[in-house]
Amino acid sequence: MKLNLNNYDKIIFDMDGVITSELAYWQSAALAAYDLLLSHEHYGICGIDRPCCRKQYEHIYNTVMCGGRTVRAVKRLGVNTNWDLLYIVFCVSKYINPELDTMDASHFQSVCMFIENIEQHVPELYFALGELAAQTIPNYPAEHFKRGGNGFWRELFDTFDLWYSGCGELDGIKVSETLLFDSNDLEKLFKAFKTRGLRLGIGTGRPKAEIDFPLSANGLYEFFDKSLFASFDEVCAAESALKPELPLAKPDPFVFLKAALGGEYSDREIYERKFDKAKLSRTLIVGDAPSDLLSAKAAGFDFLGVLTGVEGDGMLGYFTDNGADFILNSVFDMIDLENDSQEVNSK
């Protein structure tokens, strides 16, 4: 089926792998895993030199994440956020070797192979891994390692943020964050969408501040309708208020529904699907990962998969087999920038 933008009023984009590169996040997750696993301040038995680690961040990423192979393995499980990437790597690492005392490449190869052979998918996988970590690390209550809890999850989140955002003793990895494409080219693309009357939004696992940062820094913020933004912050607020049995992060459809419905309905109405379903038919979701497709299709949206994520062309088969409505190489294939202004003017 050929994409016809005239069928839509709104486009909701995932951020990472679609507009922004995820590499800075993966590098931050690798540094945080190293910190949590080895530092005696957390769950390790060593002292670590954080400024030195910051200088060696590329080497640490390549070791902990096996040059990106571990990231790809985790993404195939339907995992969306990079905190969950960190959570899975930590739990599996501790299970394989509770007494890790060095950045052993062979150990992290074993972690990667273990993850590649996991058959469970999220969200059930999170419960299983939390139990593994609790069994491996004594002297903590069973609930301590639960994903989304106030124990280890809070510590994981803070450690990740230290490496991503930085602190007094080191610059965060976010200073090296990049867009996937030239900002001027993206500006032309988003301007063309808006000229067609399309409202643009974001549905992402990032916190709200981490949506604002790359869009504002690159002059792209003005092209988006802020009422169509849904992020990690909105998901957390909904989980806190609604107390769902399972997480509301992707692959749950909540974040895309929250973005697309633009504040017209309460979180409870969205969660309980008490809204006009017809409102979804004129919204297109654009993503790069299994979690994006699963989230979009669970809600009933049309989904466009782009091949610019960690798997690249390797996602073509997955998108084809799992019902993506459209598959394109990148967001730039959504519209003919050279001819679109003439086409719009002729209507």
C-alpha positions, 0 to 999 in steps of 0.5 A: 500500500502506498502512503497517502498523507492526505489520509491523515491529520496527525503524525506522531513520531518516535524520537530515537532511531527516527529523528535522533540517534540513540547512541548517546543513550546506549553509551550512558547505559553501558557506563551506568551498567559498569558503575552499578556492577563494579562500584562498591557504592552500588552492587560491586566490590571495586572502586571506579574512577568516573572521570577516567571512565568518562574518557574511555566511554566508547571502549566501555560501550563496545565492551559492555554492549558488545559493540551494539550486539547486546542493544540489538538483542534487547530491542528484539524483546520489545524493549523500548527505554534505555533504562530497561536496556540497563536493567536487563544487562544488569540483572543478567550480568549479576546472574552470570557472575555475582562477583564480577570485579573487572570489565571482562569482555568475555563476561559481557559476551556471555551476557549478550548470548544469554539475552539473545536466547531469552524467549520471554518478552516484555513485560513478563520478562521484567518480573523474571529478571527482577526475581533473578537479581533478588536471588543473586544479590542477598540482603535485600527484600524481594521487592527491591529489584522490581522494575519501576519500584523505589529501590533498585529502579530509582538507583538505576535511574539516578545512575543512568542520569549521572552519566547521561546528564553529567555532574560536577566532576564530569560532562554528561554523554548528552553533549555528544548527542546527535540527530540522525539527519542534518537539521536543515534537511529536517527543518525542510521536511517538517515545514513541508508536513505543516504546509500540508496542514499536518499536526506533528507530535512525539510519542517517546520513552524519553523524559520530556526534558530530553525531547525538548533538548535536541529539538530546541538545540537544533531549531526544530521545536516550532514545528511540533504541536506540544499538545501532542507530546507524550513522554516517560514523564506522562507514562510515570504519572499515569502509572502512579495514578492508575496503578496498572498491573503491567507497565504502561511503557511501550509496547503498551499503547498508552504513550501513542494514545496519550500523544494522539488524543492531545489532552482531550481525554484523561489518563483513566479514559485512555487506559480504559479505552473510553474515547472515540475510536474514530479519532485514531483513524487519521493519525499515523505513527512513525517508529523504528522498533518492534516496541513501536509497531506493537504499541501502535497496532495494539491501539489501532493506529496505522503504523509506518516503520522506518529502517533507521534504527539500530537494526537498519534494514534488518527490521524489514522482515519484522515489519513485513511479518507483523503488519506494518502498514508502510515501510520506508527507508527513512522519514524523508521518503514520506514526502517528495520535498522537491515537488510537494510545494507545487502539489500542495499549491495545485490542490 
